[in-house]
Amino acid sequence: MTKADSGDRERKSDRTRRRILDAAADLLSRKGFDGTRVSEIAALAQLRVPAVYYYFDSREAILEEVVNIGDRMAVDNVRARLAALPPEATAMDRICAAYAGHLEMVLKESAYTAAAMRTLGQLPPDIRARQLEHQRETGQLWRDLIQAGVDDGEIDPGLDPRAARMFLLGAVNWATEWWNPERGSLDDILATAQRLIRNALSGPGAASPPGTAAQGAASPPGAAAQGAALSPVFSPPQL
């Protein structure tokens, strides 16, 4: 066998493996961990079941890799968005960029990232333990972002930082359940999410951003109306 033949075979093997993972991610994001079967993965990947087991030892091994990929894609995108910010970005700017980066992957790459986020509570104990080990660094990233906002006075001191962080992560992780790209662009959704996050975390105890009137100082005309316009308003869904 020539090196070219070996390379072709490796590339074909990689493509087949990716087909299996793509199929598993699609099923996992829709059916959850317990509802995803190897026979369904094989059918969606247009393979026979024995071929799937040639690449993976078990159903759990396939699904664990999907979760790992989805989690890694989300973290990488968050870090990329943070790295793209200018040096003068505030703690709140960084928080909003991070949540937007996470949400972008939940919606844009929903098969993998949504599968990872949806199934965290469904994983068997051994897989869950490995996931928690992988996520310690990620968890510290989110804690540091929120704590920086608290330290800089940009987050309402009346908020519980951990609860605020988890509420917001839960909200963005759930977005895949209702978002329809035909009813709003990804950019619009990300912009809306950042605005809501900024408003939710800021409060009467938060420090004024640079260049704005100090707390307690006279507000410029129209400031109250502008503040009210920034507050998220709940509207009941049309039934």
Secondary structure, 3 states (H helix, E strand, C coil): CCHHHHHHHHHHHHHHHHHHHHHHHHHHHHHCCCCCCHHHHHHHCCCCHHHHHHHCCCHHHHHHHHHHHHHHHHHHHHHHHHHCCCCCCCHHHHHHHHHHHHHHHHHHCHHHHHHHHHHHHHCCHHHHHHHHHHHHHHHHHHHHHHHHHHHCCCCCCCCCHHHHHHHHHHHHHHHHHCCCHHHCCHHHHHHHHHHHHHHHHCCCCCCCCCCCCCCCCCCCCCHHHHHHHHCCCCCCCCC
